[in-house]
Amino acid sequence: MPTIQWAGTLNYSAGRAGKKIIAIVDHITAGSYPGCLNWLQNPKAKASAHYLVTKAGQIFQLVKDEDTAWHVGIVNKPNWVLYDGTNPNKYTLGIEHEGQPGDAFTDAQYQATLWLHQELIRKWGIPVDNDHIIGHYRIDSVNRPNCPGSGFPWERLFRDLKGSDTVDEGILIFGPDDFVTANRLAATLGNEVAIFMRKSDGTAPAAIKAAKHLYVVGGSGVNHPNQTVLAGKTWFDTVAAVGKN
């Protein structure tokens, strides 16, 4: 389960001027951690976000949800039907993601931002659609056309947020020690991968039925019609098995 680490910044406005939070705006930092975090904390930047999600899957909170982060900036030729002509910072939450506009997300980063989106959607009653979860480019199409950029996993994110019934590839792991090998396998399979963890009693969760094909890492096979078992006697054997896949 991801955790949110408080980082804080002076770059914010107290409260929201009576506005209700209605949307999430996703961004890309165009820089690496920790430099991107330091910049969002620097008063000279005059910019911030409510959250920052790193490639390693860390989640930092810089501004309380109830306060206004300075993440949107100038509004320029917006393509967002919910823009009401006032400062969008007042009624949105901003999530920055470490990386460059074309970068693909690491699995750790994706899982962290998925969890964070789910938490904010639940907390603030935000609908799951492309009017309430948007990229910065929807507000400034002139100066921010690549924010968050082509690497942002929109399709996967909306599918997971909506609870799609199926996923092409799934990976079942036995415990936290298997995350390394699972992430390696996920990288070879691509971004459209779901990772499941066995229950404390060693049985597989019912959610594995959503996977059309299941890779089993760190344990024996399970009751799934289309599975590939990649588990060795030792952790190193399992890594080798994944490498040969």
Rosetta blueprint (number, residue, H / E / L):
1 M L
2 P L
3 T L
4 I E
5 Q E
6 W E
7 A L
8 G L
9 T L
10 L L
11 N L
12 Y E
13 S E
14 A L
15 G L
16 R L
17 A L
18 G L
19 K L
20 K L
21 I L
22 I L
23 A E
24 I E
25 V E
26 D E
27 H E
28 I E
29 T L
30 A L
31 G E
32 S L
33 Y L
34 P L
35 G H
36 C H
37 L H
38 N H
39 W H
40 L H
41 Q H
42 N L
43 P H
44 K H
45 A H
46 K L
47 A L
48 S L
49 A L
50 H L
51 Y E
52 L E
53 V E
54 T L
55 K L
56 A L
57 G L
58 Q L
59 I E
60 F E
61 Q E
62 L L
63 V L
64 K L
65 D L
66 E L
67 D L
68 T E
69 A E
70 W L
71 H L
72 V L
73 G L
74 I L
75 V L
76 N E
77 K L
78 P L
79 N L
80 W L
81 V L
82 L L
83 Y L
84 D L
85 G L
86 T L
87 N L
88 P H
89 N H
90 K H
91 Y H
92 T E
93 L E
94 G E
95 I E
96 E E
97 H E
98 E L
99 G E
100 Q L
101 P L
102 G L
103 D L
104 A L
105 F L
106 T L
107 D H
108 A H
109 Q H
110 Y H
111 Q H
112 A H
113 T H
114 L H
115 W H
116 L H
117 H H
118 Q H
119 E H
120 L H
121 I H
122 R H
123 K H
124 W H
125 G L
126 I L
127 P L
128 V L
129 D L
130 N L
131 D L
132 H L
133 I E
134 I E
135 G E
136 H H
137 Y H
138 R H
139 I L
140 D E
141 S L
142 V L
143 N L
144 R L
145 P L
146 N L
147 C L
148 P L
149 G L
150 S L
151 G L
152 F L
153 P L
154 W H
155 E H
156 R H
157 L H
158 F H
159 R H
160 D H
161 L H
162 K H
163 G L
164 S L
165 D L
166 T L
167 V E
168 D E
169 E E
170 G E
171 I E
172 L E
173 I E
174 F L
175 G L
176 P H
177 D H
178 D H
179 F H
180 V H
181 T H
182 A H
183 N H
184 R H
185 L H
186 A H
187 A H
188 T H
189 L H
190 G L
191 N L
192 E L
193 V E
194 A E
195 I E
196 F E
197 M E
198 R L
199 K L
200 S L
201 D L
202 G L
203 T L
204 A L
205 P L
206 A H
207 A H
208 I H
209 K H
210 A H
211 A E
212 K E
213 H E
214 L E
215 Y E
216 V E
217 V E
218 G L
219 G L
220 S L
221 G L
222 V L
223 N L
224 H L
225 P L
226 N L
227 Q E
228 T E
229 V E
230 L E
231 A L
232 G L
233 K L
234 T L
235 W H
236 F H
237 D H
238 T H
239 V H
240 A H
241 A H
242 V H
243 G H
244 K H
245 N L
